[in-house]
Amino acid sequence: MKIIWNLCLILLLWLWWAAGATAGPLAERMAQFPEWQNKPPVRAAQGDLIYPDWMAGTWSVTSTLMETVAPLAPALVTPGFEGNRQYLNQPVTFPVQFVGEKSLKRRTLNANLIPLFNFFVNKNLTLEPVSTKGKSVKTGPVVADRAFNGLNIARAYLGESAVSSVKVDPNSPSRQITQLRGGSQLVSVVTGRGSETPAPDQFIATEVSQQVFRGGTTLYFNEVETTTFYQQQPSEMPVIQAQQVSAIYLSPQDPDYFAANGRPVALYRYDLELLPAAE
């Protein structure tokens, strides 16, 4: 009888652990990479993506492209896919910051901007101080400083002189313009997003964006998914490790849209390490 009771107890403990460890759809999606057959489960983008408090602050990110996949090749390959392979196993470093939503809105409201296509934010605003320990004073929910982050990421990959500015619509964090030298620009609008918190030290976020590249008389449309699994590391100094996947989908304007049948045509997997930024 005692053996049967012990077996029952072990079974109950296992069932409890299994129930607690059940992965959400985004965690399952990351585990299934690169076998992605459709877009992630998202809700219509409203407001901004909220991050956990332990991500607040300014970070130095080292991003390394670890894998590139063209799931529908050779029939369908996106322009630039082969060129992007030059970044494989090449660490790229840039600063990013996550701040209190109220402080970000206050900086925008105080900017006194003249709207241009209703997409403006002053890139020359003085940023509120943050500590070098990867933390900042919390002023509301933690959100990404999209203009600051977008500018630094774009310049890290394209070169300092290639990117003039990144501007975010002060009325919607989902709308952004990256202005390139020579007049070209990339317009990006987040249409859907979702997030999960599998554990207190883990956070998964996904956003799906419609993008339009305008270069002279050329217009190129596509849809981009960015899904990132953040893991806070136990250490004296704050450290965050992350796995990130960018997926490219064809837009309805593309003649091969129906041939792709909603599947991604390019996948890029990155390893990320976030360390507290120096002053």
LOBANU-688094 format. One line per field, with one value per residue: residue number from 1; x, y, z of N, C-alpha, C in turn. Coordinates in steps of 0.1 Angstrom, whole numbers, plus 5000, padded with zeros to 4 digits. Layout:
! residues N
milo <- [NUM;...]
nu <- [X;...]
nv <- [Y;...]
nw <- [Z;...]
cau <- [X;...]
cav <- [Y;...]
caw <- [Z;...]
cu <- [X;...]
cv <- [Y;...]
cw <- [Z;...]
This chain:
! residues 279
milo <- [1;2;3;4;5;6;7;8;9;10;11;12;13;14;15;16;17;18;19;20;21;22;23;24;25;26;27;28;29;30;31;32;33;34;35;36;37;38;39;40;41;42;43;44;45;46;47;48;49;50;51;52;53;54;55;56;57;58;59;60;61;62;63;64;65;66;67;68;69;70;71;72;73;74;75;76;77;78;79;80;81;82;83;84;85;86;87;88;89;90;91;92;93;94;95;96;97;98;99;100;101;102;103;104;105;106;107;108;109;110;111;112;113;114;115;116;117;118;119;120;121;122;123;124;125;126;127;128;129;130;131;132;133;134;135;136;137;138;139;140;141;142;143;144;145;146;147;148;149;150;151;152;153;154;155;156;157;158;159;160;161;162;163;164;165;166;167;168;169;170;171;172;173;174;175;176;177;178;179;180;181;182;183;184;185;186;187;188;189;190;191;192;193;194;195;196;197;198;199;200;201;202;203;204;205;206;207;208;209;210;211;212;213;214;215;216;217;218;219;220;221;222;223;224;225;226;227;228;229;230;231;232;233;234;235;236;237;238;239;240;241;242;243;244;245;246;247;248;249;250;251;252;253;254;255;256;257;258;259;260;261;262;263;264;265;266;267;268;269;270;271;272;273;274;275;276;277;278;279]
nu <- [5008;5019;5038;5022;5009;5032;5038;5016;5018;5042;5033;5013;5029;5044;5025;5016;5040;5042;5019;5025;5046;5038;5041;5035;5019;5038;5063;5063;5064;5090;5105;5099;5112;5131;5106;5082;5050;5031;5019;5025;5004;4986;4974;4955;4974;4976;4982;5013;5040;5045;5071;5089;5098;5125;5138;5141;5161;5193;5211;5239;5239;5248;5245;5242;5240;5230;5218;5204;5175;5158;5128;5112;5128;5142;5122;5110;5127;5136;5145;5178;5184;5206;5226;5224;5236;5262;5264;5265;5275;5289;5294;5275;5273;5254;5236;5206;5175;5151;5124;5103;5070;5055;5076;5086;5065;5062;5086;5081;5057;5067;5082;5073;5067;5066;5043;5051;5038;5026;5044;5065;5092;5114;5147;5168;5163;5171;5179;5164;5182;5197;5208;5240;5236;5218;5193;5165;5147;5114;5088;5059;5046;5071;5086;5099;5123;5117;5125;5152;5163;5158;5173;5199;5202;5198;5220;5241;5241;5239;5257;5270;5267;5247;5221;5198;5178;5155;5122;5093;5058;5042;5017;5012;5030;5033;5039;5065;5092;5121;5146;5167;5200;5201;5175;5158;5134;5122;5091;5074;5048;5034;5012;5002;5006;5020;5026;5043;5048;5066;5079;5090;5115;5116;5107;5087;5082;5063;5060;5043;5048;5039;5057;5071;5093;5107;5124;5134;5117;5110;5090;5087;5071;5066;5061;5069;5079;5089;5101;5110;5128;5134;5157;5164;5195;5209;5231;5256;5259;5235;5224;5211;5201;5191;5171;5163;5141;5137;5112;5103;5076;5056;5038;5004;5006;5026;5035;5039;5024;5002;5014;5032;5014;5010;5032;5065;5091;5117;5140;5156;5178;5189;5214;5213;5229;5225;5240;5246;5248;5276;5282]
nv <- [4988;5012;5016;5019;5043;5061;5060;5072;5097;5106;5106;5126;5148;5149;5155;5180;5195;5192;5206;5231;5237;5240;5251;5283;5295;5312;5304;5278;5282;5293;5271;5254;5264;5259;5254;5269;5276;5295;5328;5343;5340;5369;5400;5428;5457;5479;5507;5503;5479;5462;5458;5436;5448;5443;5448;5474;5503;5513;5495;5477;5460;5429;5415;5386;5371;5339;5320;5316;5311;5300;5291;5285;5283;5269;5283;5307;5335;5361;5395;5405;5384;5367;5386;5393;5372;5378;5387;5366;5350;5373;5394;5422;5453;5476;5503;5501;5512;5509;5524;5542;5545;5569;5588;5587;5596;5622;5634;5634;5650;5675;5683;5700;5697;5700;5685;5660;5642;5632;5618;5623;5628;5643;5638;5649;5654;5656;5628;5613;5607;5575;5547;5530;5504;5490;5497;5519;5548;5540;5551;5546;5519;5498;5504;5501;5525;5535;5552;5559;5532;5522;5539;5534;5507;5505;5521;5507;5484;5494;5515;5545;5569;5562;5564;5588;5595;5582;5582;5584;5582;5605;5601;5574;5546;5526;5533;5542;5559;5553;5573;5574;5583;5602;5603;5580;5560;5540;5529;5518;5500;5487;5461;5440;5424;5404;5388;5368;5355;5332;5325;5342;5353;5353;5364;5367;5382;5393;5410;5420;5436;5459;5469;5494;5502;5530;5541;5564;5561;5536;5512;5489;5463;5445;5421;5419;5398;5399;5380;5375;5359;5366;5361;5365;5365;5348;5366;5388;5412;5428;5408;5399;5373;5364;5350;5356;5359;5369;5371;5371;5379;5378;5405;5414;5428;5417;5397;5370;5364;5346;5322;5318;5314;5323;5315;5321;5336;5341;5336;5347;5340;5351;5355;5372;5393;5412;5437;5459;5493;5516;5548]
nw <- [5000;5008;4988;4966;4973;4973;4946;4936;4947;4934;4908;4910;4916;4893;4874;4883;4879;4852;4844;4853;4837;4812;4780;4765;4734;4721;4732;4724;4697;4693;4701;4680;4658;4628;4617;4608;4599;4596;4606;4639;4668;4674;4687;4677;4673;4700;4719;4736;4736;4766;4788;4811;4845;4851;4828;4825;4817;4804;4779;4766;4737;4723;4693;4674;4643;4638;4622;4590;4570;4542;4537;4515;4493;4462;4449;4460;4471;4491;4481;4489;4507;4503;4505;4532;4544;4549;4575;4591;4621;4629;4654;4664;4679;4699;4715;4735;4750;4776;4789;4814;4805;4809;4812;4786;4770;4781;4773;4745;4743;4752;4731;4711;4683;4647;4627;4602;4578;4600;4616;4637;4660;4682;4676;4689;4716;4751;4768;4797;4827;4833;4853;4854;4859;4845;4852;4858;4870;4877;4858;4853;4832;4817;4786;4752;4740;4712;4690;4698;4700;4674;4658;4666;4661;4633;4624;4634;4617;4591;4589;4602;4586;4569;4578;4585;4604;4628;4634;4654;4655;4675;4684;4682;4691;4673;4648;4626;4610;4592;4581;4554;4540;4511;4506;4506;4524;4551;4560;4587;4603;4631;4632;4648;4679;4707;4738;4764;4796;4807;4831;4861;4855;4827;4795;4766;4735;4707;4676;4647;4617;4591;4563;4542;4518;4504;4477;4457;4427;4434;4451;4477;4493;4523;4550;4584;4610;4644;4669;4702;4728;4760;4787;4820;4836;4864;4883;4897;4884;4863;4837;4805;4785;4751;4726;4693;4666;4633;4609;4575;4555;4526;4511;4503;4480;4466;4437;4442;4464;4469;4463;4484;4505;4531;4545;4559;4540;4545;4572;4601;4626;4657;4683;4714;4737;4765;4783;4811;4801;4798;4813]
cau <- [5000;5028;5044;5012;5008;5043;5037;5005;5024;5051;5025;5007;5039;5048;5014;5017;5051;5039;5009;5031;5057;5031;5046;5025;5021;5050;5074;5062;5068;5104;5110;5097;5120;5126;5094;5072;5041;5022;5023;5023;4991;4988;4962;4957;4983;4970;4991;5027;5044;5050;5082;5090;5105;5139;5144;5143;5175;5201;5218;5247;5234;5256;5236;5250;5232;5234;5212;5195;5168;5149;5120;5105;5138;5146;5111;5108;5137;5135;5157;5187;5186;5220;5235;5224;5244;5275;5264;5265;5286;5295;5288;5272;5270;5247;5229;5192;5170;5137;5121;5090;5061;5052;5087;5088;5054;5065;5096;5075;5048;5075;5091;5069;5070;5057;5040;5054;5032;5021;5054;5077;5097;5127;5159;5178;5159;5180;5173;5165;5193;5195;5220;5248;5234;5207;5180;5161;5136;5102;5077;5049;5050;5083;5084;5111;5125;5117;5133;5166;5167;5158;5184;5212;5203;5200;5233;5251;5241;5240;5267;5266;5264;5237;5208;5196;5170;5144;5111;5081;5046;5040;5004;5012;5043;5033;5042;5079;5099;5136;5150;5181;5207;5197;5160;5151;5129;5114;5079;5070;5036;5031;4998;4998;5016;5016;5036;5041;5057;5066;5085;5093;5128;5115;5097;5086;5074;5063;5053;5042;5048;5038;5068;5071;5105;5106;5137;5132;5104;5108;5083;5088;5063;5067;5056;5080;5076;5101;5098;5122;5127;5144;5160;5173;5205;5213;5245;5257;5257;5224;5227;5199;5203;5179;5170;5154;5139;5130;5106;5098;5064;5052;5026;4994;5010;5036;5028;5040;5018;4994;5022;5037;5004;5011;5044;5076;5100;5131;5140;5169;5178;5200;5217;5215;5233;5223;5248;5244;5256;5284;5277]
cav <- [5000;5024;5017;5025;5057;5068;5061;5082;5110;5109;5109;5139;5158;5151;5162;5194;5201;5193;5216;5244;5239;5240;5263;5290;5294;5318;5295;5266;5287;5294;5257;5248;5270;5269;5249;5279;5275;5306;5339;5341;5345;5382;5408;5441;5466;5490;5512;5499;5466;5464;5449;5435;5458;5440;5452;5489;5509;5513;5483;5474;5447;5423;5407;5378;5363;5326;5311;5321;5300;5304;5279;5282;5284;5281;5290;5320;5340;5376;5403;5408;5373;5363;5396;5393;5361;5383;5390;5354;5348;5385;5402;5437;5459;5488;5505;5502;5515;5506;5534;5543;5550;5582;5597;5588;5605;5635;5639;5637;5661;5687;5685;5711;5693;5703;5672;5658;5629;5628;5609;5630;5628;5650;5629;5657;5656;5651;5616;5613;5598;5561;5542;5521;5491;5484;5500;5533;5551;5536;5561;5539;5506;5498;5503;5504;5538;5530;5561;5557;5519;5520;5546;5527;5494;5508;5526;5496;5475;5501;5525;5558;5579;5557;5566;5602;5596;5573;5590;5576;5590;5608;5596;5560;5540;5515;5539;5546;5561;5554;5581;5571;5593;5602;5604;5568;5558;5528;5532;5505;5501;5475;5458;5430;5420;5395;5385;5358;5355;5318;5325;5356;5358;5351;5372;5365;5392;5392;5420;5419;5450;5461;5478;5500;5508;5540;5546;5571;5556;5522;5508;5475;5460;5432;5420;5414;5394;5398;5373;5374;5352;5371;5354;5372;5356;5350;5371;5400;5423;5424;5402;5393;5366;5363;5344;5365;5354;5378;5363;5379;5374;5386;5413;5411;5435;5409;5387;5356;5363;5334;5310;5316;5308;5327;5310;5330;5334;5342;5335;5350;5337;5359;5354;5385;5395;5426;5441;5473;5503;5525;5562]
caw <- [5000;5009;4974;4957;4977;4968;4932;4933;4950;4924;4896;4912;4915;4879;4867;4888;4873;4837;4842;4855;4827;4798;4772;4757;4719;4716;4736;4715;4684;4694;4701;4667;4647;4618;4611;4610;4587;4595;4615;4653;4673;4679;4688;4670;4681;4707;4729;4733;4741;4779;4791;4826;4851;4851;4815;4825;4818;4791;4777;4754;4731;4713;4685;4664;4634;4639;4612;4580;4564;4531;4537;4502;4482;4454;4442;4465;4479;4491;4477;4500;4515;4501;4510;4546;4550;4553;4589;4599;4631;4631;4664;4661;4692;4698;4728;4735;4763;4779;4799;4818;4795;4812;4808;4772;4765;4785;4764;4732;4744;4753;4719;4702;4669;4635;4621;4588;4576;4613;4621;4642;4673;4681;4679;4697;4730;4761;4775;4812;4832;4838;4859;4846;4863;4837;4858;4857;4879;4870;4857;4845;4826;4809;4771;4744;4734;4698;4682;4702;4697;4660;4652;4669;4654;4619;4622;4636;4606;4578;4590;4608;4577;4560;4584;4589;4616;4631;4640;4658;4656;4689;4688;4681;4690;4663;4635;4626;4598;4592;4570;4549;4532;4497;4504;4507;4537;4554;4568;4594;4611;4638;4631;4658;4689;4717;4748;4774;4808;4812;4844;4865;4849;4813;4788;4752;4728;4692;4668;4632;4611;4576;4559;4529;4515;4493;4472;4444;4422;4438;4463;4480;4504;4529;4564;4592;4624;4653;4681;4711;4741;4769;4799;4829;4841;4878;4884;4905;4874;4855;4823;4799;4772;4744;4712;4685;4652;4624;4598;4564;4548;4514;4513;4493;4467;4459;4428;4447;4477;4471;4462;4497;4513;4545;4551;4558;4529;4550;4586;4606;4641;4664;4698;4719;4751;4770;4795;4814;4794;4805;4812]
cu <- [5009;5035;5035;5010;5020;5043;5027;5011;5033;5044;5018;5017;5043;5037;5014;5028;5048;5029;5016;5041;5051;5035;5034;5028;5034;5063;5074;5067;5084;5111;5109;5105;5130;5113;5082;5063;5032;5027;5019;5009;4993;4974;4965;4965;4976;4979;5005;5029;5050;5060;5083;5099;5120;5146;5146;5157;5181;5211;5227;5244;5245;5247;5245;5240;5237;5229;5203;5188;5158;5139;5114;5115;5138;5134;5109;5119;5136;5147;5165;5190;5201;5229;5235;5232;5258;5276;5265;5277;5294;5289;5286;5267;5264;5239;5214;5187;5155;5134;5106;5081;5058;5063;5089;5077;5057;5075;5090;5065;5055;5083;5087;5071;5061;5055;5045;5049;5027;5031;5066;5080;5111;5138;5169;5174;5169;5173;5174;5175;5189;5208;5227;5246;5222;5194;5177;5150;5123;5092;5067;5054;5063;5081;5098;5111;5127;5126;5148;5171;5168;5169;5197;5213;5205;5214;5244;5252;5244;5251;5262;5261;5252;5223;5207;5189;5160;5134;5099;5069;5043;5026;5002;5026;5044;5037;5056;5084;5114;5140;5165;5187;5203;5182;5152;5145;5122;5103;5075;5058;5033;5016;4993;5009;5011;5028;5032;5051;5058;5071;5088;5106;5128;5104;5098;5077;5074;5056;5054;5040;5046;5049;5067;5085;5103;5120;5135;5118;5101;5100;5084;5081;5066;5061;5066;5075;5090;5096;5111;5119;5138;5145;5169;5182;5208;5228;5245;5254;5245;5228;5214;5204;5190;5181;5160;5153;5131;5125;5100;5087;5061;5039;5016;4998;5020;5030;5029;5033;5010;5002;5029;5027;5005;5023;5055;5085;5115;5130;5155;5169;5191;5202;5219;5220;5232;5231;5245;5254;5265;5278;5279]
cv <- [5013;5026;5024;5040;5066;5070;5071;5096;5115;5113;5123;5150;5160;5158;5177;5201;5203;5204;5230;5247;5240;5253;5270;5290;5301;5310;5283;5270;5288;5280;5250;5253;5260;5264;5257;5279;5286;5317;5336;5345;5359;5389;5421;5450;5478;5494;5508;5485;5469;5453;5447;5445;5456;5443;5467;5493;5509;5502;5483;5460;5442;5413;5399;5369;5349;5317;5319;5310;5306;5292;5275;5283;5270;5288;5304;5324;5355;5383;5406;5396;5369;5373;5397;5382;5366;5386;5378;5353;5361;5394;5417;5442;5473;5490;5506;5507;5512;5516;5534;5550;5564;5592;5598;5597;5619;5642;5643;5649;5675;5691;5696;5709;5698;5690;5671;5643;5623;5618;5616;5628;5634;5641;5636;5659;5650;5639;5617;5603;5585;5557;5533;5507;5484;5487;5515;5535;5548;5546;5555;5526;5508;5495;5506;5518;5535;5539;5559;5543;5517;5527;5539;5514;5496;5513;5515;5486;5482;5511;5538;5568;5575;5561;5580;5602;5584;5581;5582;5586;5593;5604;5581;5554;5529;5520;5546;5548;5561;5561;5578;5582;5591;5602;5592;5567;5545;5531;5518;5508;5487;5473;5448;5427;5411;5393;5374;5359;5341;5316;5339;5362;5356;5360;5370;5375;5390;5404;5417;5433;5449;5472;5482;5506;5517;5545;5551;5567;5542;5521;5493;5473;5446;5433;5413;5410;5394;5392;5371;5368;5357;5363;5361;5362;5359;5354;5384;5412;5419;5419;5396;5386;5365;5356;5352;5359;5365;5370;5373;5372;5383;5393;5410;5418;5426;5398;5373;5354;5350;5321;5308;5311;5311;5323;5320;5326;5335;5342;5338;5348;5344;5354;5368;5384;5410;5428;5456;5482;5511;5539;5568]
cw <- [5000;4995;4965;4960;4972;4953;4928;4936;4939;4911;4897;4910;4901;4871;4871;4880;4858;4835;4843;4844;4813;4791;4765;4742;4714;4720;4727;4701;4683;4694;4688;4655;4641;4611;4613;4597;4586;4605;4629;4657;4679;4680;4681;4679;4686;4718;4726;4739;4755;4783;4806;4832;4851;4838;4814;4825;4804;4790;4765;4749;4721;4705;4674;4656;4634;4628;4603;4572;4554;4529;4523;4490;4475;4447;4447;4474;4479;4487;4490;4509;4515;4507;4525;4552;4554;4568;4598;4608;4633;4642;4661;4675;4691;4712;4725;4749;4764;4791;4804;4808;4797;4809;4793;4765;4769;4776;4750;4733;4745;4741;4710;4688;4659;4628;4606;4586;4590;4619;4626;4657;4673;4685;4688;4711;4739;4768;4790;4816;4836;4844;4850;4850;4856;4843;4857;4867;4871;4870;4847;4840;4817;4794;4765;4740;4719;4689;4685;4697;4682;4653;4654;4662;4639;4616;4624;4624;4593;4578;4595;4598;4568;4565;4590;4602;4616;4639;4642;4660;4671;4694;4687;4681;4680;4650;4635;4612;4600;4579;4566;4541;4518;4495;4506;4522;4538;4564;4574;4604;4618;4638;4642;4667;4700;4726;4757;4784;4813;4826;4848;4858;4834;4807;4773;4746;4713;4687;4653;4626;4596;4573;4545;4527;4502;4489;4458;4439;4426;4451;4465;4493;4510;4544;4572;4606;4632;4666;4689;4724;4750;4782;4808;4836;4856;4880;4892;4896;4865;4841;4818;4786;4765;4731;4705;4671;4644;4612;4588;4557;4536;4517;4502;4479;4459;4450;4433;4460;4479;4470;4476;4507;4528;4552;4550;4547;4533;4565;4591;4621;4647;4679;4703;4733;4754;4783;4798;4807;4803;4804;4798]
